[in-house]
């Protein structure tokens, strides 16, 4: 008779402990606060003479503790402002031409892009480095802030 009571007491204790164990909240992963750089700049309005030396520089990302992250990939978008003559009206109009490139496993722009940008970039053009994906030392991926540059 004592064994069933003991068995019921042990079972009740185990159910109580199991119920308490399930109530603990799981820790959440808080993404780090990241900053993106291209060479020495974070973006903004840059004069052409300051942009040209930046073209062959690396894109790099750090967190608030100055830990550097590996660049997994990014997208480069180049937007140039051109003027053309409307054939119907003869009026001079402005249009934007946009081109882009996907870059993987490298913090640098592809060599052909470096060469072309160095030769054709001009005032009022825009360069956007977006969708920057970085990887930390534990293998987690994060999205870093975009770098947007307008050439003055």
C-alpha positions as CSV (number, residue, x, y, z in Angstrom):
1,X,0.0,0.0,0.0
2,X,2.9,2.4,0.7
3,X,4.4,1.8,-2.7
4,X,1.5,3.2,-4.8
5,X,1.4,6.3,-2.5
6,X,5.2,6.8,-3.0
7,X,4.8,6.3,-6.7
8,X,2.0,8.9,-6.9
9,X,4.1,11.3,-4.8
10,X,7.1,10.9,-7.1
11,X,5.0,11.3,-10.2
12,X,3.4,14.5,-8.9
13,X,6.8,15.9,-8.1
14,X,8.1,15.2,-11.6
15,X,5.1,16.8,-13.3
16,X,5.5,19.9,-11.1
17,X,9.2,20.2,-12.0
18,X,8.5,19.6,-15.7
19,X,5.8,22.3,-15.7
20,X,8.2,24.8,-14.0
21,X,11.0,24.0,-16.5
22,X,8.7,24.9,-19.5
23,X,7.9,28.3,-18.1
24,X,11.4,29.7,-18.5
25,X,11.7,32.2,-21.4
26,X,14.2,31.4,-24.1
27,X,17.0,34.0,-24.5
28,X,16.6,36.1,-27.6
29,X,19.5,37.0,-29.9
30,X,19.9,40.7,-30.1
31,X,21.6,41.8,-33.3
32,X,24.6,44.0,-32.9
33,X,24.5,47.7,-33.8
34,X,26.6,47.9,-37.0
35,X,28.3,50.7,-38.9
36,X,29.3,50.4,-42.6
37,X,32.2,52.1,-44.2
38,X,33.7,52.4,-47.7
39,X,37.3,53.3,-47.2
40,X,37.1,56.1,-44.6
41,X,33.6,57.3,-45.4
42,X,30.2,56.3,-44.1
43,X,28.5,57.9,-47.0
44,X,26.9,61.3,-47.6
45,X,27.7,64.1,-49.9
46,X,31.3,63.8,-51.1
47,X,33.3,66.0,-53.5
48,X,34.7,64.1,-56.5
49,X,38.3,64.6,-55.4
50,X,37.5,62.7,-52.1
51,X,35.5,60.0,-53.8
52,X,38.1,59.0,-56.4
53,X,40.7,57.6,-53.8
54,X,37.8,55.7,-52.2
55,X,36.9,53.7,-55.3
56,X,39.6,51.0,-54.8
57,X,39.0,50.8,-51.0
58,X,37.4,48.0,-49.1
59,X,33.9,48.0,-47.7
60,X,34.1,47.2,-44.0
61,X,31.6,46.8,-41.1
62,X,32.2,47.1,-37.4
63,X,29.9,46.9,-34.4
64,X,29.7,49.2,-31.3
65,X,32.6,47.3,-29.7
66,X,34.8,47.9,-32.8
67,X,34.7,44.3,-33.8
68,X,35.2,43.9,-37.6
69,X,32.8,41.6,-39.5
70,X,33.4,39.5,-42.6
71,X,31.6,40.9,-45.7
72,X,29.6,38.0,-47.2
73,X,28.0,40.0,-50.0
74,X,26.7,43.4,-51.1
75,X,25.0,45.1,-54.0
76,X,26.6,48.1,-55.8
77,X,24.2,50.6,-57.6
78,X,25.5,53.4,-59.7
79,X,23.1,56.1,-60.8
80,X,24.3,58.7,-63.3
81,X,22.5,61.8,-64.3
82,X,22.7,62.5,-68.0
83,X,21.2,65.2,-70.3
84,X,19.7,64.5,-73.6
85,X,17.8,66.3,-76.3
86,X,14.2,65.2,-76.8
87,X,13.8,64.4,-80.5
88,X,10.2,65.6,-80.7
89,X,10.4,68.9,-78.9
90,X,14.2,69.7,-79.1
91,X,14.1,70.3,-75.4
92,X,17.1,69.4,-73.2
93,X,16.0,66.9,-70.6
94,X,17.6,65.0,-67.7
95,X,17.5,61.2,-67.2
96,X,19.0,58.8,-64.7
97,X,20.9,55.7,-65.9
98,X,21.2,53.0,-63.3
99,X,23.5,50.0,-63.3
100,X,24.5,47.6,-60.6
101,X,26.6,44.6,-59.6
102,X,26.3,41.8,-57.0
103,X,29.5,41.2,-55.1
104,X,30.1,38.0,-53.1
105,X,32.8,37.1,-50.6
106,X,34.9,40.2,-51.3
107,X,35.0,43.6,-49.6
108,X,36.2,45.3,-52.8
109,X,34.3,46.4,-55.9
110,X,35.2,44.2,-58.9
111,X,38.2,45.5,-60.8
112,X,36.2,46.4,-63.9
113,X,33.8,48.5,-61.8
114,X,36.7,50.2,-60.1
115,X,38.2,51.2,-63.4
116,X,34.8,52.3,-64.9
117,X,33.8,54.3,-61.9
118,X,37.2,56.0,-61.8
119,X,36.8,57.1,-65.4
120,X,33.1,58.0,-65.6
121,X,31.9,59.2,-62.2
122,X,31.0,62.9,-62.2
123,X,29.1,65.5,-60.2
124,X,25.5,64.7,-59.3
125,X,26.0,61.0,-59.7
126,X,25.1,58.6,-56.8
127,X,26.6,55.4,-55.6
128,X,24.7,53.1,-53.3
129,X,26.2,50.1,-51.6
130,X,23.2,48.3,-50.3
131,X,22.1,44.9,-49.0
132,X,25.4,44.5,-47.1
133,X,25.4,41.1,-45.5
134,X,28.1,40.3,-42.9
135,X,29.0,37.2,-40.9
136,X,30.2,37.1,-37.4
137,X,32.7,34.7,-35.8
138,X,29.9,32.4,-34.7
139,X,28.5,32.1,-38.3
140,X,25.5,34.4,-37.8
141,X,24.5,36.7,-40.7
142,X,23.4,40.3,-40.2
143,X,22.4,43.1,-42.5
144,X,24.6,46.2,-42.2
145,X,23.5,49.8,-43.0
146,X,23.7,51.0,-46.5
147,X,26.3,53.4,-47.8
148,X,24.9,56.2,-50.0
149,X,27.2,58.7,-51.6
150,X,26.1,61.7,-53.7
151,X,29.0,63.3,-55.7
152,X,29.3,67.0,-55.3
